[in-house]
Amino acid sequence: MNTKNIADKEERKKIKRAARKKAAPKAKRPAGTARGSMKRKVKKLVKGQRKR
């Protein structure tokens, strides 16, 4: 759904909505998967070490 060349906001919204309606529904997340599972994990800082 490339709407870069459509200048009119209302027209663009209409096309996007139609494409969203036509698209296949997204699969549900598996029961054991955390919501932020793809996020980069922050490493624990060692005591006495500066952050920056």
C-alpha positions in Angstrom: 0.0 0.0 0.0 2.1 2.9 -1.3 0.3 6.2 -0.8 3.3 8.5 -1.2 2.1 10.0 -4.5 -1.4 10.9 -3.2 -1.5 14.5 -2.0 -5.1 14.6 -0.7 -5.3 13.5 3.0 -8.9 12.2 2.8 -8.2 10.3 -0.4 -5.1 8.7 1.1 -7.1 7.7 4.3 -9.8 6.1 2.2 -7.3 4.0 0.2 -5.5 3.0 3.3 -8.7 1.9 5.1 -9.7 -0.1 2.0 -6.3 -1.9 1.9 -6.5 -2.6 5.6 -9.9 -4.2 5.2 -8.8 -6.3 2.3 -5.6 -7.6 4.0 -5.6 -11.0 5.7 -6.1 -10.8 9.4 -2.9 -10.9 11.5 -2.2 -14.1 13.4 -2.6 -14.1 17.2 0.5 -14.1 19.3 1.4 -17.5 20.8 0.4 -17.9 24.4 4.0 -18.2 25.8 5.4 -15.3 23.9 6.0 -12.0 25.8 4.8 -8.8 24.2 8.3 -7.2 24.1 10.2 -10.4 23.1 11.8 -8.7 20.1 13.1 -5.8 22.1 16.8 -5.4 22.7 17.6 -6.4 26.2 19.5 -4.0 28.5 22.6 -5.6 30.1 23.0 -5.4 33.9 25.7 -2.9 35.0 28.5 -4.2 37.2 28.7 -2.4 40.6 31.1 0.6 40.6 30.9 1.1 36.8 29.8 4.4 35.3 26.9 4.6 33.0 28.5 7.1 30.6 
